[in-house]
Amino acid sequence: MSSERGHPIGEPGSLPPSGLDQLQLPQTTNGSILVRLLELSRMLVSSQNLQVVLNRALQIAVELVEAADRGSLQLLGEGGRTLRTVALFPADKPLDDVVPFLPGVGVAGTALARNQTVNIADIQSSPLFVPGAYSPRFRSILAAPLAVQGRKLGTLSLTSPHAGTFTTADENLLQLIADQAAVVIHNASLFSELRASEAAVRESEARFRSVAEKAPDIIYIIDLLHSKALFMNRPEFLGYSVAEMEASGSIFYAIHPDDRARVGQHWQLALQGDVDFCEYRVQHKQGHWEWVQSRERILSRDANGQPRELLVVLTPVTEQKAVQAALQQSEAKYRTLTEQLPLGVYRLDDEGQIIHANRTLATMLGVDRPELLLGTRLQALCADPQDMVAIQQAWATGHMNLPRSLPLQTLDGRQIWVHLTGRVITDAPGNTRYITGTIEDITTRRAAEERIRLLAAAVDSIGEGIFITNAEHDEPGPTVQFVNEAFCRMSGYSREELLGQSPVPQLVAIADWPAPGRGAPEPEGEGITVREVTRYRKDGTSYLVLWQLAPIRDAGGQITHYVSMERDITDLRRMEEQLHQWQKMEAIGRLAGGVAHDFNNVLTVIGSYTALLLHQLPLDDPLRHYVDQINKADKQASLLTNQLLQLSRQQVSQPRVFDLNQIVRDMQMMLQQFTGPDMTLQFVPEAPVALVRTEPGQMEQVILNLVINAHDAMPDGGQITIRTQVVEVADAYPQMPAGPHILLSVGDTGIGIEESVRPHIFEPFFTTKEAGKGTGLGLSTVYAIVTRSHGRIELETQPGQGTTFLLYLPQAQDPVAEEVQEQAGPDERHGSGRILLVEDDEMVRDLVLSVLRDNGYQVLTAPDGQAALRLFQQLGEPLQLLLTDVIMPGTLSGVQLAEALRARQPELAVLFISGYTDQIALHHDSVMFQRAKFVAKPFRPEKLLQAVRQLLAREA
């Protein structure tokens, strides 16, 4: 065997040097074994089919080892990780069905791993037994490794169905066969590699020639020992044929004389292994010079390691040099131009780094010189990460989504807004060469645009209407140049209908705007005109506005436009009128309340003494008639004071929720009798249920007063219509909330109301009737009751066409059960108990004192609160009742007096009397009134006595 790796081992027809004399073989079979081994040796050398050789070697091994009945041959697969069976004897099943082995596992794997023959007498008891990997048909196995010069190739295995059948001689014989088979496998591998190498060389040479012939560069091989050209692929580049180039010996002599020394130095460096480019000129056969770029490599060396052949690759660069010169000239012009531009100019490489910038861009980004920007990544200056991502994606795809406005963070810490343009420059295959574009600083412009946008948004969002006209005063007059949304809403016109139009015929009364040719309105104070004018909507309706007109002047002071700002004050004026009416009614009511209070004291005395006289006079007494007349006059005067109290809102009311429809139905028969035969009364309840919260008696008075007013407005007869509806009130008025309301309307077909009379009809004591036929309190009482119920009253009338009063009352949601009236106690003529009477009016005090004493009560009197408090402090026994007026001179009112006495006697009952009933209403829900009652003036003795008895009965 040869020990040198890579050369064939063994000679044809010879055995390995070990020979049969060194093997322990059965002596009786040495001759036959030798014959079969020689046969195998010749076949191993002569056959070119490796598989046939392996099959024959396996067969001979099975036949020579008499104990064996089967055999297999395994080779290592690629990577040496598996042992795969490549031959079987007998070949009674496909090779793919044989389970592969792992090196170091099982008998075969162990033989290969140890590189020695393994003889297993009984596989079933061997630790090398691998379940499922061996056929149950054999018991003993003999495996020899296939290895050459330490290179492990595979294994050769024999099996026997009997245990312990293989001997040491069998091991030696099998190893001998395995060694010869390993030599053949090794040589076959070497021959295969040699043939592949030769084929690769031939293919490489063919490829080199093909590439050289097709290459755009000139490939030139020089024989350094003989200083001549061995090969040149394109001699026509310099106008020579192949023969002429080979005859010339070397291209060195065609090099420009001025370049030869530099080229010689370059070649010397190339021979030393220093590889670089070199540009020089070579002369064409026709005499002109061509620029080439030269690269050199050592192609081969001699036995001493000295360079033998030099490869020279020449690239023609004549056109490239011309383009480069033109480019340099263009670049110079480009730089001169960009330095003069007011825009920032940049150029980036394919990674986004600045490779060129002009001075404007440097100043913009906060540095002194453009050189300081070089290498800066433009996308890193983006203040918004989304802009950075968008630019990077655009550059990556070669599709710039520009121009683009974005914020940049400058290198000196400022943030500016810029307008960025860009273009990706690519080469022929589409690869990005560089990106170029401009950057404009738009920070100031953007701030101005933002101010304009904010101003426009503000103008469009404010409630005042704004329109701008030009200053043209000739026919057709000024035209609208701008109009905001609020003005469109107020006028009902769209922007398209107003722009470019004259506002005079569409919106403005002729008197409110200068006629064509007359000039602008006279300015008032700093050039601003302020007026209240009437505007006309698209639908023809009018509305009142507060109009402000101001001139807009150019830099020279000339008026170029007018700006008008208008605020719709229609509702404001209406509310102001209603508020004025309410305030006027409030003032009159206070006056009327004071009169009614004093009058109630007088009526209390008159009415009470009249009642006492009637109680004492016999029924047939002739004086009784006179007293009855006094009593009737007292009742009429009491009704008049009640109206005054309604007007002054000092009448105590107990509102509750009720159905207004039911009130009208209950009054319908009485109202029809009142109207007479020449008039018809119709009730139209469009609201199925008309729930309101007020006092039913007061609402009956409202309906009665309105029907009386309608009756008086139709002297020749006509129709009165009472109607209820549910309506939605959008805007709130003084003392009236917005929301769902019950609308009660009372209309007639009478004479109507003159326009001059309308502003005064709700004023107290105002009447258009003849003297003695009206007090002037009917409609003013209606107005007082409605407004006190948080409602509103309106009037629709036309002279000769009738009048309709519209009453808006807030709709109630849940009906409230009527309070059960407290039942009066038994009519006891005489009572008992100590009562403190406090009344500032002497006549009323004397009257009440007489009534109470006549009915058995012990009464103490005081003219005011301070005197009553002093008297109470002097008493030794407790009081049963405090009977006090509410409003009295001094520092203590009736309510304050009651609180002071209750502090000392908590269970004290209190009875209030007053003509100022609103003062009681202020305290009606307080703790004070848990054990108290109120009697309004004027009252009769029985009403007063009934209240006293009820309070004292509670205390008892």
Buried (B, 14 or more C-beta within 10 A) or exposed (E): EEEEEEEBBBEEEEBBEEEBEEBEBBEEBEEEBBEBBEEBBEBBBEBEEBEEBBBBBBBBBBEBBEBBBBBBBBBBEEEEEBBBBBBBBEEEEEEEEBEBBBBEBBBBBBBBBEEBBBBBBEBEEBEBBBEEBBEEEBBBBBBBBBBBEEEBBBBBBBBBBEBEBBBEBBBBBBBBBBBBBBBBBBBBBBEEEEEEEEEEEEEEEEEEEEEBEEEEBBBBBBBBEEEEBBBBBBBEBBBBEBEEBBEBBBBBEBBBEEBBEEBEEBBEBBEEEEEEEBBBBBBBEEEEBBBBBBBBEBBEEEEEEEBBBBBBBBBBBBEBBEEEEEEEEEEEEBBEEBEEBEBBBBBBBBEBBBBBBBBBBBBBBBBEEBEBBEEBBBBEBBBEEEBBEBBBEBBEEEEBEBEBEBBBBBBEEEEBBBBBBBEBEEEEEEEBEBBBBBBBBBBEEBEEEEEEEEEEEEBBEBEBBBBBBBBBBEEEBBBBBBBBBBBBEBBEBEBEBBBEBBBBEBBBEEEBBBEBEEEBBEEEEEEEBEEEBBBBBEEEEEBBBBBBBBBBEEEEEEBEBBBBBBBBBBEEEEBEEBEEBBEEBBEBBBBBBBBBBEBBBBBBBBBBBBBBBBEEBEEEEEEBEEBBEBBEBBEEBBEBBBBBBBBBBBBBBEBBBBBBBEBBEEBBEEBBEBBEEEBEBEBEBEBEBBBBBBBBEBBBBBBBBBBBBBBBBBEEBBBBBBBBBBEEBEEEBBBBEEEEBBBBBBBBBBBBBEEEEEEEBBBBEBBBEEEEEBBBBBBBBBBBBBBBBBBBBEEBBEEEEBBBBBBBBBBBEEEEEEEEEEEEEEEEEEBEBBBBBBBBBEBBBBBBBBBBEEBEBEBBBBBBBBBBBEBBEEEEEEBBBBBBBBEBEBEBBBBBBBBBBBEEBEEBBBBBBBBBBBBBBEBBEEEBBEBBBBBBBBBBBBBBBBBBBBBBEEEE
